[in-house]
Amino acid sequence: MSTTKKSPSLNEAVSSELKKGFDLNKFKDKKLLNSNVKFKEQKWIPVSEAVQEALGIPGIPMGHITLLRGHSNAGKTTALIEAAVSAQKSGILPVFIITEMKWSWEHLKQMGFNLEDIKDEQGNVVNHTGFFIYTDRTALQTIEDVAAFIVDLLDEQKKGHLPYDLLFLWDSIGSIPCKMSVEANKNNAQWNAGAMSQQFGNFVNQKIVMSRKENQPYTNTLLCTNKIWVSPPENPFAQPKMKNKGGETMFSDASLVLTFGNITNSGTAKIKAVKDKKEVEFALKSKVASDKNHVNGITTKGTLVATVHGFIKDSPTTIDKYKKEHSKDWVSTLGSGDFSLIEDTSEWEETNSIPYLGEE
């Protein structure tokens, strides 16, 4: 059976002829499509050896959005402060956006953050100053206010009025309503999630990641903490799910997501020094996992020990060394002499019963 070779159509022949004389690079130049292609070399805001060992990452990736999520008192704020201290030492300007109002300047000092106290004539501390910017619920009442604040600083940076790489530190998402909720005097979770999506997912977050382009003079980073709520199982065979307060926008846009603790509880163990029925809780062991990593691809899990001075490794040797260095601070409670170390693991394992902790 003979076959005949099908001849190319007229359109195919014309297209082929046009391609022979076409210069794609000239077309790109004409349409200004050859510039603004390359990204800067990836840099990181360093973190402690304890975090590096637990998660296998060198720090907080610059030019990205990083989300620290989990239940209360699981180590999120310690991680945020650790990043702020490291950024300050590297000449990156920390910008604190504190909307949950559980803030402690003393904690920052203990972890090595450099700031000066401003005192009145009576010697009372009335303010703090230093290489940082700070704002809170006094000035920011809504999600829209937070977005406008960030955009304003980015605009000032672009104009040359703020000549630093910026690290925005927001503590925390889900702790502030949107403008519509405020005006209606009703904290509506769906309205808040919609505002987060509109203000950050479609606007602010793009400005952060675009600073990674090589033609941008500064590299800006957004680091957020986010409480979670638990969605109950949909059926007897399903598992509870972790949900982010304030919606999924920041989780979706984040390049790196670190989850502290369990789904159904804090996933922590309190480390205490005990003597004669007296005790001092001096550290908190927490589970931590890299649940999403679009920077270097490493997703792993481990444990960290959080102290008022920062993270230390979860090892008996490291914990005992920390105890010896700081036990003098506990004398007023425990007295001098030896004392025992115990771990309260009541919140370490997942709970059997699943309480409903959030709202749709």
CORBELWO-V334116 format. One record per backbone hydrogen bond with DSSP energy under -0.5 kcal/mol. CO is the residue of the C=O (numbers start at 1). NH is the residue of the N-H. Records with the same first field share a line. If there is no record, write none. Layout:
CO->NH ; NH
This chain:
9->13
10->14
11->15
12->16
13->17
14->18
15->19
16->20
17->21
18->21
19->22
22->24
23->27
24->28
25->29
26->30
27->31
28->33 ; 34
29->32
38->214
43->62
44->46
45->60
48->52
49->53
50->54
51->55
52->56
58->47
59->61
60->45
61->64
64->66 ; 222
65->255 ; 256
66->224
67->69 ; 258
68->226
69->260
70->228
71->74
75->79
76->80
77->81
78->82
79->83
80->84
81->85
82->86
83->87
84->88
85->89
86->90
87->90 ; 92
88->91
92->94
93->167
94->96 ; 133
95->169
96->98 ; 135
97->99 ; 171
98->137
104->108
105->109
106->110
107->111
108->113
109->112
113->115
116->129
117->119
118->126 ; 127
120->123
124->120
127->118
129->116
130->132
131->94
133->96
135->98
136->139 ; 140
139->141
142->146
143->147
144->148
145->149
146->150
147->151
148->152
149->153
150->154
151->155
152->156
153->157
154->158
155->159
156->161 ; 162
157->160
162->164
165->93
166->168 ; 221
167->95
168->170 ; 223
169->97 ; 171
170->225
171->99 ; 100
172->175
173->227
177->143
178->182
179->183
180->184
181->185 ; 186
182->185
186->188
187->189
188->192
189->193
190->194
191->195
192->196
193->197
194->198
195->199
196->200 ; 201
197->202
199->204
200->203 ; 205 ; 206
203->207
204->207 ; 208
205->209
206->210
207->211
208->211
209->212
210->213
212->40
213->216
218->220
221->168
222->66
223->170
224->68
225->172 ; 173
226->70
227->245
229->231 ; 243
230->232 ; 357 ; 358
231->241
235->238
241->231
243->229
244->247
248->252
249->253
250->254
255->294
256->67
257->259 ; 291 ; 292
258->69 ; 260
259->289
260->71
265->262
267->287
268->347
269->285
270->272 ; 344
271->282 ; 283
272->274 ; 342
273->280
274->340
275->278
278->275
280->273 ; 282
283->271
284->306
285->269
286->304
287->261
288->302
289->259 ; 291
292->257
297->299
300->290
302->288
304->286 ; 306
305->312
306->284
307->310
310->307
312->305
313->315
315->319
316->320
317->321
318->322
319->323
320->324
321->325
322->326
323->327
326->329
327->330
328->331
330->333 ; 334 ; 335
331->335
340->274
342->272
343->345
344->270
345->348 ; 349
347->267 ; 268
353->355
355->357
